[in-house]
Amino acid sequence: MFDLDYTLIKQEIESEICKEHDLHPEFVKTDEGFGIKACCDPFRIELVQKSEKMIEEQTEKLLDKIMKDMFKE
């Protein structure tokens, strides 16, 4: 399989600030993927949705690259 670049996702997520508590979240890489520690559940849910979208975009780019590389002569 392939590894995603979690550095970009981590930087993007940790740059966010909770509108209610004015705190930054913490992005934690785990064996299963990653976790997000946030000051409140609504903020964490928002960040999880954002990170899922970023992972989806990265995966699409990687698959496009793999497909292009497969059909190179």
N, CA, C, O and CB atoms as a CASP TS submission, in Angstrom:
PFRMAT TS
TARGET T0000
AUTHOR 0000-0000-0000
METHOD Language model
MODEL 1
PARENT N/A
ATOM      1  N   MET     1       0.844  -1.184   0.000  1.00  0.00           N
ATOM      2  CA  MET     1       0.000   0.000   0.000  1.00  0.00           C
ATOM      3  C   MET     1       0.884   1.240   0.000  1.00  0.00           C
ATOM      4  O   MET     1       2.051   1.153  -0.382  1.00  0.00           O
ATOM      5  CB  MET     1      -0.958   0.002   1.220  1.00  0.00           C
ATOM      6  N   PHE     2       0.373   2.368   0.409  1.00  0.00           N
ATOM      7  CA  PHE     2       1.138   3.594   0.401  1.00  0.00           C
ATOM      8  C   PHE     2       0.884   4.365   1.689  1.00  0.00           C
ATOM      9  O   PHE     2      -0.134   4.183   2.356  1.00  0.00           O
ATOM     10  CB  PHE     2       0.785   4.446  -0.825  1.00  0.00           C
ATOM     11  N   ASP     3       1.833   5.228   2.019  1.00  0.00           N
ATOM     12  CA  ASP     3       1.700   6.035   3.230  1.00  0.00           C
ATOM     13  C   ASP     3       1.283   7.450   2.879  1.00  0.00           C
ATOM     14  O   ASP     3       1.821   8.050   1.948  1.00  0.00           O
ATOM     15  CB  ASP     3       3.014   6.050   4.021  1.00  0.00           C
ATOM     16  N   LEU     4       0.337   7.977   3.614  1.00  0.00           N
ATOM     17  CA  LEU     4      -0.068   9.363   3.435  1.00  0.00           C
ATOM     18  C   LEU     4       0.913  10.270   4.168  1.00  0.00           C
ATOM     19  O   LEU     4       1.557   9.856   5.132  1.00  0.00           O
ATOM     20  CB  LEU     4      -1.516   9.590   3.944  1.00  0.00           C
ATOM     21  N   ASP     5       1.018  11.495   3.703  1.00  0.00           N
ATOM     22  CA  ASP     5       1.875  12.481   4.348  1.00  0.00           C
ATOM     23  C   ASP     5       1.065  13.166   5.457  1.00  0.00           C
ATOM     24  O   ASP     5       0.315  14.110   5.210  1.00  0.00           O
ATOM     25  CB  ASP     5       2.418  13.530   3.306  1.00  0.00           C
ATOM     26  N   TYR     6       1.236  12.670   6.665  1.00  0.00           N
ATOM     27  CA  TYR     6       0.485  13.226   7.790  1.00  0.00           C
ATOM     28  C   TYR     6       1.018  14.580   8.237  1.00  0.00           C
ATOM     29  O   TYR     6       0.343  15.291   8.981  1.00  0.00           O
ATOM     30  CB  TYR     6       0.512  12.265   8.952  1.00  0.00           C
ATOM     31  N   THR     7       2.217  14.947   7.795  1.00  0.00           N
ATOM     32  CA  THR     7       2.804  16.233   8.196  1.00  0.00           C
ATOM     33  C   THR     7       1.944  17.395   7.734  1.00  0.00           C
ATOM     34  O   THR     7       1.675  18.320   8.500  1.00  0.00           O
ATOM     35  CB  THR     7       4.221  16.377   7.631  1.00  0.00           C
ATOM     36  N   LEU     8       1.516  17.347   6.492  1.00  0.00           N
ATOM     37  CA  LEU     8       0.673  18.407   5.938  1.00  0.00           C
ATOM     38  C   LEU     8      -0.659  18.490   6.691  1.00  0.00           C
ATOM     39  O   LEU     8      -1.128  19.577   7.026  1.00  0.00           O
ATOM     40  CB  LEU     8       0.422  18.164   4.433  1.00  0.00           C
ATOM     41  N   ILE     9      -1.252  17.338   6.948  1.00  0.00           N
ATOM     42  CA  ILE     9      -2.534  17.298   7.668  1.00  0.00           C
ATOM     43  C   ILE     9      -2.348  17.828   9.089  1.00  0.00           C
ATOM     44  O   ILE     9      -3.158  18.617   9.575  1.00  0.00           O
ATOM     45  CB  ILE     9      -3.108  15.849   7.700  1.00  0.00           C
ATOM     46  N   LYS    10      -1.278  17.391   9.747  1.00  0.00           N
ATOM     47  CA  LYS    10      -0.992  17.836  11.114  1.00  0.00           C
ATOM     48  C   LYS    10      -0.846  19.359  11.175  1.00  0.00           C
ATOM     49  O   LYS    10      -1.431  20.007  12.044  1.00  0.00           O
ATOM     50  CB  LYS    10       0.288  17.160  11.642  1.00  0.00           C
ATOM     51  N   GLN    11      -0.075  19.921  10.263  1.00  0.00           N
ATOM     52  CA  GLN    11       0.134  21.381  10.253  1.00  0.00           C
ATOM     53  C   GLN    11      -1.179  22.122  10.061  1.00  0.00           C
ATOM     54  O   GLN    11      -1.451  23.109  10.746  1.00  0.00           O
ATOM     55  CB  GLN    11       1.122  21.777   9.144  1.00  0.00           C
ATOM     56  N   GLU    12      -1.986  21.644   9.130  1.00  0.00           N
ATOM     57  CA  GLU    12      -3.260  22.294   8.842  1.00  0.00           C
ATOM     58  C   GLU    12      -4.210  22.217  10.045  1.00  0.00           C
ATOM     59  O   GLU    12      -4.831  23.214  10.415  1.00  0.00           O
ATOM     60  CB  GLU    12      -3.912  21.653   7.610  1.00  0.00           C
ATOM     61  N   ILE    13      -4.317  21.042  10.644  1.00  0.00           N
ATOM     62  CA  ILE    13      -5.227  20.845  11.778  1.00  0.00           C
ATOM     63  C   ILE    13      -4.758  21.648  12.990  1.00  0.00           C
ATOM     64  O   ILE    13      -5.561  22.324  13.634  1.00  0.00           O
ATOM     65  CB  ILE    13      -5.326  19.347  12.139  1.00  0.00           C
ATOM     66  N   GLU    14      -3.474  21.579  13.302  1.00  0.00           N
ATOM     67  CA  GLU    14      -2.966  22.270  14.494  1.00  0.00           C
ATOM     68  C   GLU    14      -2.932  23.788  14.331  1.00  0.00           C
ATOM     69  O   GLU    14      -2.753  24.505  15.315  1.00  0.00           O
ATOM     70  CB  GLU    14      -1.576  21.770  14.824  1.00  0.00           C
ATOM     71  N   SER    15      -3.100  24.283  13.118  1.00  0.00           N
ATOM     72  CA  SER    15      -3.147  25.738  12.922  1.00  0.00           C
ATOM     73  C   SER    15      -4.542  26.307  13.213  1.00  0.00           C
ATOM     74  O   SER    15      -4.707  27.520  13.344  1.00  0.00           O
ATOM     75  CB  SER    15      -2.731  26.089  11.487  1.00  0.00           C
ATOM     76  N   GLU    16      -5.528  25.439  13.312  1.00  0.00           N
ATOM     77  CA  GLU    16      -6.896  25.872  13.607  1.00  0.00           C
ATOM     78  C   GLU    16      -7.006  26.346  15.065  1.00  0.00           C
ATOM     79  O   GLU    16      -6.243  25.926  15.934  1.00  0.00           O
ATOM     80  CB  GLU    16      -7.901  24.720  13.336  1.00  0.00           C
ATOM     81  N   ILE    17      -7.974  27.226  15.298  1.00  0.00           N
ATOM     82  CA  ILE    17      -8.229  27.736  16.653  1.00  0.00           C
ATOM     83  C   ILE    17      -9.720  27.611  16.947  1.00  0.00           C
ATOM     84  O   ILE    17     -10.555  27.993  16.127  1.00  0.00           O
ATOM     85  CB  ILE    17      -7.753  29.228  16.803  1.00  0.00           C
ATOM     86  N   CYS    18     -10.046  27.078  18.112  1.00  0.00           N
ATOM     87  CA  CYS    18     -11.442  26.950  18.524  1.00  0.00           C
ATOM     88  C   CYS    18     -12.052  28.341  18.689  1.00  0.00           C
ATOM     89  O   CYS    18     -11.504  29.190  19.391  1.00  0.00           O
ATOM     90  CB  CYS    18     -11.557  26.138  19.846  1.00  0.00           C
ATOM     91  N   LYS    19     -13.191  28.562  18.036  1.00  0.00           N
ATOM     92  CA  LYS    19     -13.854  29.867  18.109  1.00  0.00           C
ATOM     93  C   LYS    19     -14.391  30.152  19.509  1.00  0.00           C
ATOM     94  O   LYS    19     -14.482  31.305  19.930  1.00  0.00           O
ATOM     95  CB  LYS    19     -14.992  29.936  17.094  1.00  0.00           C
ATOM     96  N   GLU    20     -14.744  29.091  20.218  1.00  0.00           N
ATOM     97  CA  GLU    20     -15.326  29.266  21.545  1.00  0.00           C
ATOM     98  C   GLU    20     -14.270  29.396  22.645  1.00  0.00           C
ATOM     99  O   GLU    20     -14.417  30.216  23.551  1.00  0.00           O
ATOM    100  CB  GLU    20     -16.239  28.104  21.856  1.00  0.00           C
ATOM    101  N   HIS    21     -13.205  28.587  22.569  1.00  0.00           N
ATOM    102  CA  HIS    21     -12.227  28.538  23.659  1.00  0.00           C
ATOM    103  C   HIS    21     -10.860  29.149  23.313  1.00  0.00           C
ATOM    104  O   HIS    21      -9.998  29.280  24.182  1.00  0.00           O
ATOM    105  CB  HIS    21     -12.032  27.112  24.078  1.00  0.00           C
ATOM    106  N   ASP    22     -10.667  29.523  22.039  1.00  0.00           N
ATOM    107  CA  ASP    22      -9.421  30.145  21.588  1.00  0.00           C
ATOM    108  C   ASP    22      -8.199  29.253  21.843  1.00  0.00           C
ATOM    109  O   ASP    22      -7.137  29.741  22.228  1.00  0.00           O
ATOM    110  CB  ASP    22      -9.232  31.487  22.285  1.00  0.00           C
ATOM    111  N   LEU    23      -8.363  27.926  21.621  1.00  0.00           N
ATOM    112  CA  LEU    23      -7.282  26.968  21.832  1.00  0.00           C
ATOM    113  C   LEU    23      -6.999  26.192  20.548  1.00  0.00           C
ATOM    114  O   LEU    23      -7.885  26.002  19.715  1.00  0.00           O
ATOM    115  CB  LEU    23      -7.635  25.999  22.976  1.00  0.00           C
ATOM    116  N   HIS    24      -5.752  25.747  20.401  1.00  0.00           N
ATOM    117  CA  HIS    24      -5.349  24.923  19.266  1.00  0.00           C
ATOM    118  C   HIS    24      -5.555  23.450  19.606  1.00  0.00           C
ATOM    119  O   HIS    24      -5.427  23.062  20.767  1.00  0.00           O
ATOM    120  CB  HIS    24      -3.873  25.196  18.883  1.00  0.00           C
ATOM    121  N   PRO    25      -5.874  22.622  18.607  1.00  0.00           N
ATOM    122  CA  PRO    25      -5.976  21.182  18.827  1.00  0.00           C
ATOM    123  C   PRO    25      -4.606  20.525  18.753  1.00  0.00           C
ATOM    124  O   PRO    25      -3.618  21.168  18.400  1.00  0.00           O
ATOM    125  CB  PRO    25      -6.923  20.547  17.803  1.00  0.00           C
ATOM    126  N   GLU    26      -4.555  19.249  19.085  1.00  0.00           N
ATOM    127  CA  GLU    26      -3.324  18.468  18.961  1.00  0.00           C
ATOM    128  C   GLU    26      -3.609  17.285  18.043  1.00  0.00           C
ATOM    129  O   GLU    26      -4.569  16.543  18.249  1.00  0.00           O
ATOM    130  CB  GLU    26      -2.803  17.986  20.364  1.00  0.00           C
ATOM    131  N   PHE    27      -2.772  17.119  17.037  1.00  0.00           N
ATOM    132  CA  PHE    27      -2.883  16.024  16.082  1.00  0.00           C
ATOM    133  C   PHE    27      -1.930  14.926  16.531  1.00  0.00           C
ATOM    134  O   PHE    27      -0.736  15.175  16.698  1.00  0.00           O
ATOM    135  CB  PHE    27      -2.563  16.496  14.618  1.00  0.00           C
ATOM    136  N   VAL    28      -2.442  13.711  16.728  1.00  0.00           N
ATOM    137  CA  VAL    28      -1.629  12.613  17.245  1.00  0.00           C
ATOM    138  C   VAL    28      -1.664  11.454  16.257  1.00  0.00           C
ATOM    139  O   VAL    28      -2.734  10.914  15.977  1.00  0.00           O
ATOM    140  CB  VAL    28      -2.130  12.159  18.645  1.00  0.00           C
ATOM    141  N   LYS    29      -0.496  11.062  15.721  1.00  0.00           N
ATOM    142  CA  LYS    29      -0.412   9.907  14.827  1.00  0.00           C
ATOM    143  C   LYS    29      -0.404   8.642  15.674  1.00  0.00           C
ATOM    144  O   LYS    29       0.305   8.554  16.676  1.00  0.00           O
ATOM    145  CB  LYS    29       0.861   9.980  13.918  1.00  0.00           C
ATOM    146  N   THR    30      -1.204   7.664  15.257  1.00  0.00           N
ATOM    147  CA  THR    30      -1.292   6.384  15.966  1.00  0.00           C
ATOM    148  C   THR    30      -0.991   5.253  14.984  1.00  0.00           C
ATOM    149  O   THR    30      -0.830   5.493  13.787  1.00  0.00           O
ATOM    150  CB  THR    30      -2.704   6.195  16.617  1.00  0.00           C
ATOM    151  N   ASP    31      -0.915   4.023  15.489  1.00  0.00           N
ATOM    152  CA  ASP    31      -0.684   2.865  14.621  1.00  0.00           C
ATOM    153  C   ASP    31      -1.850   2.664  13.640  1.00  0.00           C
ATOM    154  O   ASP    31      -1.654   2.174  12.528  1.00  0.00           O
ATOM    155  CB  ASP    31      -0.482   1.594  15.472  1.00  0.00           C
ATOM    156  N   GLU    32      -3.036   3.039  14.055  1.00  0.00           N
ATOM    157  CA  GLU    32      -4.225   2.870  13.227  1.00  0.00           C
ATOM    158  C   GLU    32      -4.465   4.054  12.297  1.00  0.00           C
ATOM    159  O   GLU    32      -5.318   3.961  11.415  1.00  0.00           O
ATOM    160  CB  GLU    32      -5.434   2.663  14.104  1.00  0.00           C
ATOM    161  N   GLY    33      -3.757   5.145  12.456  1.00  0.00           N
ATOM    162  CA  GLY    33      -3.966   6.347  11.642  1.00  0.00           C
ATOM    163  C   GLY    33      -3.600   7.578  12.432  1.00  0.00           C
ATOM    164  O   GLY    33      -2.425   7.924  12.552  1.00  0.00           O
ATOM    165  N   PHE    34      -4.624   8.251  12.980  1.00  0.00           N
ATOM    166  CA  PHE    34      -4.379   9.457  13.764  1.00  0.00           C
ATOM    167  C   PHE    34      -5.555   9.737  14.680  1.00  0.00           C
ATOM    168  O   PHE    34      -6.628   9.147  14.552  1.00  0.00           O
ATOM    169  CB  PHE    34      -4.120  10.659  12.848  1.00  0.00           C
ATOM    170  N   GLY    35      -5.322  10.654  15.605  1.00  0.00           N
ATOM    171  CA  GLY    35      -6.368  11.131  16.500  1.00  0.00           C
ATOM    172  C   GLY    35      -6.236  12.636  16.645  1.00  0.00           C
ATOM    173  O   GLY    35      -5.169  13.200  16.400  1.00  0.00           O
ATOM    174  N   ILE    36      -7.300  13.273  17.037  1.00  0.00           N
ATOM    175  CA  ILE    36      -7.285  14.713  17.246  1.00  0.00           C
ATOM    176  C   ILE    36      -7.796  14.991  18.643  1.00  0.00           C
ATOM    177  O   ILE    36      -8.910  14.612  19.003  1.00  0.00           O
ATOM    178  CB  ILE    36      -8.140  15.455  16.178  1.00  0.00           C
ATOM    179  N   LYS    37      -6.955  15.666  19.433  1.00  0.00           N
ATOM    180  CA  LYS    37      -7.360  16.097  20.780  1.00  0.00           C
ATOM    181  C   LYS    37      -7.759  17.561  20.676  1.00  0.00           C
ATOM    182  O   LYS    37      -6.989  18.393  20.197  1.00  0.00           O
ATOM    183  CB  LYS    37      -6.200  15.888  21.846  1.00  0.00           C
ATOM    184  N   ALA    38      -8.958  17.862  21.126  1.00  0.00           N
ATOM    185  CA  ALA    38      -9.465  19.236  21.062  1.00  0.00           C
ATOM    186  C   ALA    38     -10.148  19.589  22.377  1.00  0.00           C
ATOM    187  O   ALA    38     -10.476  18.719  23.183  1.00  0.00           O
ATOM    188  CB  ALA    38     -10.449  19.412  19.872  1.00  0.00           C
ATOM    189  N   CYS    39     -10.350  20.876  22.569  1.00  0.00           N
ATOM    190  CA  CYS    39     -10.909  21.378  23.826  1.00  0.00           C
ATOM    191  C   CYS    39     -12.392  21.042  24.000  1.00  0.00           C
ATOM    192  O   CYS    39     -12.894  20.983  25.122  1.00  0.00           O
ATOM    193  CB  CYS    39     -10.722  22.875  23.903  1.00  0.00           C
ATOM    194  N   CYS    40     -13.088  20.824  22.882  1.00  0.00           N
ATOM    195  CA  CYS    40     -14.513  20.500  22.975  1.00  0.00           C
ATOM    196  C   CYS    40     -14.927  19.602  21.814  1.00  0.00           C
ATOM    197  O   CYS    40     -14.267  19.567  20.775  1.00  0.00           O
ATOM    198  CB  CYS    40     -15.367  21.789  22.989  1.00  0.00           C
ATOM    199  N   ASP    41     -16.014  18.886  22.002  1.00  0.00           N
ATOM    200  CA  ASP    41     -16.466  17.931  20.991  1.00  0.00           C
ATOM    201  C   ASP    41     -16.864  18.586  19.664  1.00  0.00           C
ATOM    202  O   ASP    41     -16.495  18.068  18.610  1.00  0.00           O
ATOM    203  CB  ASP    41     -17.632  17.150  21.529  1.00  0.00           C
ATOM    204  N   PRO    42     -17.595  19.694  19.671  1.00  0.00           N
ATOM    205  CA  PRO    42     -17.958  20.297  18.376  1.00  0.00           C
ATOM    206  C   PRO    42     -16.724  20.682  17.540  1.00  0.00           C
ATOM    207  O   PRO    42     -16.722  20.508  16.322  1.00  0.00           O
ATOM    208  CB  PRO    42     -18.828  21.541  18.608  1.00  0.00           C
ATOM    209  N   PHE    43     -15.693  21.196  18.188  1.00  0.00           N
ATOM    210  CA  PHE    43     -14.460  21.576  17.493  1.00  0.00           C
ATOM    211  C   PHE    43     -13.756  20.325  16.975  1.00  0.00           C
ATOM    212  O   PHE    43     -13.268  20.318  15.845  1.00  0.00           O
ATOM    213  CB  PHE    43     -13.518  22.381  18.433  1.00  0.00           C
ATOM    214  N   ARG    44     -13.698  19.281  17.776  1.00  0.00           N
ATOM    215  CA  ARG    44     -13.051  18.036  17.361  1.00  0.00           C
ATOM    216  C   ARG    44     -13.773  17.427  16.160  1.00  0.00           C
ATOM    217  O   ARG    44     -13.128  16.963  15.219  1.00  0.00           O
ATOM    218  CB  ARG    44     -13.017  17.032  18.527  1.00  0.00           C
ATOM    219  N   ILE    45     -15.088  17.425  16.188  1.00  0.00           N
ATOM    220  CA  ILE    45     -15.870  16.873  15.072  1.00  0.00           C
ATOM    221  C   ILE    45     -15.604  17.662  13.797  1.00  0.00           C
ATOM    222  O   ILE    45     -15.447  17.080  12.724  1.00  0.00           O
ATOM    223  CB  ILE    45     -17.382  16.887  15.402  1.00  0.00           C
ATOM    224  N   GLU    46     -15.555  18.970  13.912  1.00  0.00           N
ATOM    225  CA  GLU    46     -15.252  19.833  12.760  1.00  0.00           C
ATOM    226  C   GLU    46     -13.875  19.494  12.181  1.00  0.00           C
ATOM    227  O   GLU    46     -13.710  19.425  10.963  1.00  0.00           O
ATOM    228  CB  GLU    46     -15.304  21.330  13.170  1.00  0.00           C
ATOM    229  N   LEU    47     -12.893  19.282  13.055  1.00  0.00           N
ATOM    230  CA  LEU    47     -11.537  18.977  12.610  1.00  0.00           C
ATOM    231  C   LEU    47     -11.437  17.585  12.003  1.00  0.00           C
ATOM    232  O   LEU    47     -10.696  17.378  11.043  1.00  0.00           O
ATOM    233  CB  LEU    47     -10.567  19.102  13.766  1.00  0.00           C
ATOM    234  N   VAL    48     -12.176  16.633  12.553  1.00  0.00           N
ATOM    235  CA  VAL    48     -12.180  15.280  11.996  1.00  0.00           C
ATOM    236  C   VAL    48     -12.735  15.321  10.571  1.00  0.00           C
ATOM    237  O   VAL    48     -12.189  14.680   9.672  1.00  0.00           O
ATOM    238  CB  VAL    48     -13.021  14.312  12.888  1.00  0.00           C
ATOM    239  N   GLN    49     -13.799  16.059  10.367  1.00  0.00           N
ATOM    240  CA  GLN    49     -14.379  16.184   9.030  1.00  0.00           C
ATOM    241  C   GLN    49     -13.381  16.835   8.065  1.00  0.00           C
ATOM    242  O   GLN    49     -13.240  16.396   6.924  1.00  0.00           O
ATOM    243  CB  GLN    49     -15.686  17.008   9.084  1.00  0.00           C
ATOM    244  N   LYS    50     -12.702  17.867   8.522  1.00  0.00           N
ATOM    245  CA  LYS    50     -11.707  18.542   7.689  1.00  0.00           C
ATOM    246  C   LYS    50     -10.561  17.591   7.350  1.00  0.00           C
ATOM    247  O   LYS    50     -10.121  17.534   6.202  1.00  0.00           O
ATOM    248  CB  LYS    50     -11.166  19.800   8.402  1.00  0.00           C
ATOM    249  N   SER    51     -10.083  16.852   8.336  1.00  0.00           N
ATOM    250  CA  SER    51      -8.962  15.934   8.100  1.00  0.00           C
ATOM    251  C   SER    51      -9.375  14.801   7.160  1.00  0.00           C
ATOM    252  O   SER    51      -8.579  14.369   6.326  1.00  0.00           O
ATOM    253  CB  SER    51      -8.449  15.355   9.435  1.00  0.00           C
ATOM    254  N   GLU    52     -10.613  14.318   7.288  1.00  0.00           N
ATOM    255  CA  GLU    52     -11.094  13.272   6.383  1.00  0.00           C
ATOM    256  C   GLU    52     -11.091  13.756   4.943  1.00  0.00           C
ATOM    257  O   GLU    52     -10.723  13.017   4.031  1.00  0.00           O
ATOM    258  CB  GLU    52     -12.502  12.823   6.782  1.00  0.00           C
ATOM    259  N   LYS    53     -11.502  14.996   4.746  1.00  0.00           N
ATOM    260  CA  LYS    53     -11.506  15.579   3.395  1.00  0.00           C
ATOM    261  C   LYS    53     -10.074  15.705   2.869  1.00  0.00           C
ATOM    262  O   LYS    53      -9.819  15.429   1.696  1.00  0.00           O
ATOM    263  CB  LYS    53     -12.204  16.970   3.399  1.00  0.00           C
ATOM    264  N   MET    54      -9.150  16.116   3.719  1.00  0.00           N
ATOM    265  CA  MET    54      -7.754  16.246   3.309  1.00  0.00           C
ATOM    266  C   MET    54      -7.159  14.880   2.949  1.00  0.00           C
ATOM    267  O   MET    54      -6.406  14.767   1.982  1.00  0.00           O
ATOM    268  CB  MET    54      -6.931  16.906   4.426  1.00  0.00           C
ATOM    269  N   ILE    55      -7.492  13.860   3.717  1.00  0.00           N
ATOM    270  CA  ILE    55      -7.004  12.506   3.436  1.00  0.00           C
ATOM    271  C   ILE    55      -7.576  12.001   2.117  1.00  0.00           C
ATOM    272  O   ILE    55      -6.873  11.367   1.330  1.00  0.00           O
ATOM    273  CB  ILE    55      -7.378  11.541   4.585  1.00  0.00           C
ATOM    274  N   GLU    56      -8.832  12.282   1.885  1.00  0.00           N
ATOM    275  CA  GLU    56      -9.468  11.883   0.635  1.00  0.00           C
ATOM    276  C   GLU    56      -8.764  12.540  -0.555  1.00  0.00           C
ATOM    277  O   GLU    56      -8.499  11.884  -1.562  1.00  0.00           O
ATOM    278  CB  GLU    56     -10.964  12.255   0.649  1.00  0.00           C
ATOM    279  N   GLU    57      -8.466  13.831  -0.436  1.00  0.00           N
ATOM    280  CA  GLU    57      -7.783  14.553  -1.517  1.00  0.00           C
ATOM    281  C   GLU    57      -6.378  13.994  -1.746  1.00  0.00           C
ATOM    282  O   GLU    57      -5.961  13.807  -2.889  1.00  0.00           O
ATOM    283  CB  GLU    57      -7.707  16.060  -1.193  1.00  0.00           C
ATOM    284  N   GLN    58      -5.653  13.729  -0.667  1.00  0.00           N
ATOM    285  CA  GLN    58      -4.303  13.172  -0.789  1.00  0.00           C
ATOM    286  C   GLN    58      -4.336  11.784  -1.423  1.00  0.00           C
ATOM    287  O   GLN    58      -3.488  11.457  -2.254  1.00  0.00           O
ATOM    288  CB  GLN    58      -3.626  13.106   0.586  1.00  0.00           C
ATOM    289  N   THR    59      -5.304  10.977  -1.035  1.00  0.00           N
ATOM    290  CA  THR    59      -5.438   9.633  -1.578  1.00  0.00           C
ATOM    291  C   THR    59      -5.711   9.682  -3.079  1.00  0.00           C
ATOM    292  O   THR    59      -5.133   8.916  -3.850  1.00  0.00           O
ATOM    293  CB  THR    59      -6.559   8.873  -0.857  1.00  0.00           C
ATOM    294  N   GLU    60      -6.595  10.589  -3.484  1.00  0.00           N
ATOM    295  CA  GLU    60      -6.898  10.734  -4.909  1.00  0.00           C
ATOM    296  C   GLU    60      -5.645  11.129  -5.686  1.00  0.00           C
ATOM    297  O   GLU    60      -5.401  10.593  -6.767  1.00  0.00           O
ATOM    298  CB  GLU    60      -8.012  11.780  -5.122  1.00  0.00           C
ATOM    299  N   LYS    61      -4.858  12.045  -5.164  1.00  0.00           N
ATOM    300  CA  LYS    61      -3.626  12.474  -5.830  1.00  0.00           C
ATOM    301  C   LYS    61      -2.638  11.318  -5.946  1.00  0.00           C
ATOM    302  O   LYS    61      -2.020  11.129  -6.993  1.00  0.00           O
ATOM    303  CB  LYS    61      -2.983  13.641  -5.070  1.00  0.00           C
ATOM    304  N   LEU    62      -2.488  10.539  -4.862  1.00  0.00           N
ATOM    305  CA  LEU    62      -1.581   9.399  -4.891  1.00  0.00           C
ATOM    306  C   LEU    62      -2.037   8.350  -5.901  1.00  0.00           C
ATOM    307  O   LEU    62      -1.219   7.802  -6.639  1.00  0.00           O
ATOM    308  CB  LEU    62      -1.470   8.777  -3.504  1.00  0.00           C
ATOM    309  N   LEU    63      -3.334   8.068  -5.936  1.00  0.00           N
ATOM    310  CA  LEU    63      -3.853   7.090  -6.891  1.00  0.00           C
ATOM    311  C   LEU    63      -3.683   7.562  -8.327  1.00  0.00           C
ATOM    312  O   LEU    63      -3.357   6.766  -9.207  1.00  0.00           O
ATOM    313  CB  LEU    63      -5.321   6.807  -6.611  1.00  0.00           C
ATOM    314  N   ASP    64      -3.900   8.848  -8.569  1.00  0.00           N
ATOM    315  CA  ASP    64      -3.677   9.408  -9.906  1.00  0.00           C
ATOM    316  C   ASP    64      -2.222   9.228 -10.319  1.00  0.00           C
ATOM    317  O   ASP    64      -1.933   8.842 -11.452  1.00  0.00           O
ATOM    318  CB  ASP    64      -4.063  10.904  -9.944  1.00  0.00           C
ATOM    319  N   LYS    65      -1.312   9.509  -9.398  1.00  0.00           N
ATOM    320  CA  LYS    65       0.112   9.371  -9.691  1.00  0.00           C
ATOM    321  C   LYS    65       0.468   7.914  -9.971  1.00  0.00           C
ATOM    322  O   LYS    65       1.217   7.626 -10.905  1.00  0.00           O
ATOM    323  CB  LYS    65       0.954   9.909  -8.526  1.00  0.00           C
ATOM    324  N   ILE    66      -0.060   7.003  -9.172  1.00  0.00           N
ATOM    325  CA  ILE    66       0.203   5.575  -9.362  1.00  0.00           C
ATOM    326  C   ILE    66      -0.304   5.129 -10.734  1.00  0.00           C
ATOM    327  O   ILE    66       0.391   4.411 -11.453  1.00  0.00           O
ATOM    328  CB  ILE    66      -0.466   4.738  -8.238  1.00  0.00           C
ATOM    329  N   MET    67      -1.506   5.554 -11.092  1.00  0.00           N
ATOM    330  CA  MET    67      -2.076   5.175 -12.384  1.00  0.00           C
ATOM    331  C   MET    67      -1.254   5.743 -13.540  1.00  0.00           C
ATOM    332  O   MET    67      -1.019   5.045 -14.526  1.00  0.00           O
ATOM    333  CB  MET    67      -3.528   5.656 -12.486  1.00  0.00           C
ATOM    334  N   LYS    68      -0.818   6.987 -13.435  1.00  0.00           N
ATOM    335  CA  LYS    68       0.001   7.598 -14.482  1.00  0.00           C
ATOM    336  C   LYS    68       1.332   6.863 -14.613  1.00  0.00           C
ATOM    337  O   LYS    68       1.803   6.605 -15.721  1.00  0.00           O
ATOM    338  CB  LYS    68       0.242   9.092 -14.181  1.00  0.00           C
ATOM    339  N   ASP    69       1.931   6.530 -13.475  1.00  0.00           N
ATOM    340  CA  ASP    69       3.222   5.818 -13.488  1.00  0.00           C
ATOM    341  C   ASP    69       3.081   4.419 -14.085  1.00  0.00           C
ATOM    342  O   ASP    69       4.007   3.930 -14.733  1.00  0.00           O
ATOM    343  CB  ASP    69       3.793   5.719 -12.062  1.00  0.00           C
ATOM    344  N   MET    70       1.943   3.775 -13.875  1.00  0.00           N
ATOM    345  CA  MET    70       1.725   2.421 -14.394  1.00  0.00           C
ATOM    346  C   MET    70       1.691   2.397 -15.917  1.00  0.00           C
ATOM    347  O   MET    70       2.136   1.438 -16.548  1.00  0.00           O
ATOM    348  CB  MET    70       0.423   1.848 -13.842  1.00  0.00           C
ATOM    349  N   PHE    71       1.159   3.465 -16.492  1.00  0.00           N
ATOM    350  CA  PHE    71       0.963   3.478 -17.939  1.00  0.00           C
ATOM    351  C   PHE    71       2.043   4.264 -18.690  1.00  0.00           C
ATOM    352  O   PHE    71       1.901   4.526 -19.884  1.00  0.00           O
ATOM    353  CB  PHE    71      -0.389   4.058 -18.258  1.00  0.00           C
ATOM    354  N   LYS    72       3.108   4.634 -18.001  1.00  0.00           N
ATOM    355  CA  LYS    72       4.240   5.281 -18.669  1.00  0.00           C
ATOM    356  C   LYS    72       4.976   4.234 -19.495  1.00  0.00           C
ATOM    357  O   LYS    72       5.026   3.056 -19.144  1.00  0.00           O
ATOM    358  CB  LYS    72       5.203   5.956 -17.635  1.00  0.00           C
ATOM    359  N   GLU    73       5.529   4.688 -20.575  1.00  0.00           N
ATOM    360  CA  GLU    73       6.304   3.743 -21.403  1.00  0.00           C
ATOM    361  C   GLU    73       7.765   3.873 -21.128  1.00  0.00           C
ATOM    362  O   GLU    73       8.572   3.163 -21.728  1.00  0.00           O
ATOM    363  CB  GLU    73       6.043   3.965 -22.886  1.00  0.00           C
TER
END
